Amino acid sequence: MLVRRRALIREARRLSPHAPDYTAAYHYMGWTRRREAGAIDDQLNKHVADRLRDEAAIAKETRKAREERQLRKPGKPNKGAGKNAGGDG
């Protein structure tokens, strides 16, 4: 655990020495993993990057789905519906 903590601190300070970002701490500390306890630094960094990328993709798809639901709500005009939507303009 100490080696993982050291890797986390080193990576956070490498990216931003004056304001280290520890948002990936749970990945570095292995709290999301069950096996793979003996990962080396490169493998650990790759794992954390993969997890963060996956989480970002999920958040993006969730946001897109929420926006699409909001556009489909009855009573709200679509973005494409303009003045000539009825064809008599």
C-alpha positions as CSV (number, residue, x, y, z in Angstrom):
1,M,0.0,0.0,0.0
2,L,2.9,2.3,0.7
3,V,4.3,1.8,-2.8
4,R,1.0,2.6,-4.3
5,R,0.6,5.7,-2.2
6,R,4.0,6.8,-3.2
7,A,3.1,6.3,-6.9
8,L,-0.1,8.3,-6.5
9,I,1.7,11.2,-4.8
10,R,4.5,11.1,-7.4
11,E,2.1,11.1,-10.4
12,A,-0.2,13.8,-8.9
13,R,2.8,16.1,-8.3
14,R,4.3,15.4,-11.7
15,L,1.1,16.6,-13.4
16,S,0.6,19.6,-11.3
17,P,3.4,20.4,-8.7
18,H,1.6,23.4,-7.1
19,A,-1.9,21.8,-7.0
20,P,-1.7,18.0,-7.1
21,D,-4.9,16.2,-8.2
22,Y,-5.7,13.1,-6.2
23,T,-9.0,12.3,-8.0
24,A,-7.6,8.9,-9.2
25,A,-6.5,7.8,-5.7
26,Y,-9.0,5.0,-5.4
27,H,-7.6,3.5,-8.6
28,Y,-4.0,3.9,-7.5
29,M,-4.7,2.4,-4.1
30,G,-6.4,-0.6,-5.6
31,W,-9.7,-0.1,-4.0
32,T,-11.4,-0.9,-7.3
33,R,-9.3,-4.0,-8.0
34,R,-9.6,-7.5,-6.6
35,R,-6.5,-9.2,-7.9
36,E,-3.4,-7.7,-9.6
37,A,-1.9,-6.7,-6.2
38,G,1.7,-6.7,-7.5
39,A,1.4,-4.3,-10.4
40,I,4.4,-2.3,-11.4
41,D,4.3,1.4,-12.0
42,D,3.8,1.3,-15.7
43,Q,1.0,-1.2,-15.4
44,L,-0.6,0.7,-12.6
45,N,-0.5,4.0,-14.5
46,K,-2.1,2.2,-17.5
47,H,-4.8,0.7,-15.3
48,V,-5.6,4.1,-13.8
49,A,-5.7,5.8,-17.2
50,D,-8.0,3.1,-18.6
51,R,-10.3,3.4,-15.6
52,L,-10.5,7.2,-15.8
53,R,-11.1,7.0,-19.6
54,D,-13.9,4.5,-19.0
55,E,-15.5,6.7,-16.4
56,A,-15.3,9.7,-18.6
57,A,-16.9,7.8,-21.5
58,I,-19.8,6.7,-19.2
59,A,-20.3,10.2,-17.9
60,K,-20.3,11.5,-21.5
61,E,-22.9,9.0,-22.6
62,T,-25.1,9.7,-19.5
63,R,-25.0,13.4,-20.3
64,K,-25.9,12.9,-23.9
65,A,-28.8,10.6,-22.9
66,R,-30.1,13.2,-20.4
67,E,-29.9,16.0,-23.0
68,E,-31.7,13.8,-25.5
69,R,-34.5,13.1,-23.0
70,Q,-34.9,16.8,-22.3
71,L,-35.2,17.5,-26.0
72,R,-37.9,14.9,-26.4
73,K,-40.1,16.2,-23.6
74,P,-43.6,17.2,-24.8
75,G,-44.3,20.9,-24.9
76,K,-40.7,21.8,-25.7
77,P,-40.0,22.7,-29.4
78,N,-37.1,21.0,-31.0
79,K,-34.0,23.0,-31.8
80,G,-34.6,22.5,-35.6
81,A,-38.2,23.7,-35.4
82,G,-38.1,27.3,-36.8
83,K,-40.7,29.8,-38.0
84,N,-41.4,27.9,-41.2
85,A,-41.9,24.5,-39.6
86,G,-45.5,24.3,-40.9
87,G,-44.4,25.0,-44.5
88,D,-46.5,28.1,-44.9
89,G,-43.8,30.7,-44.7
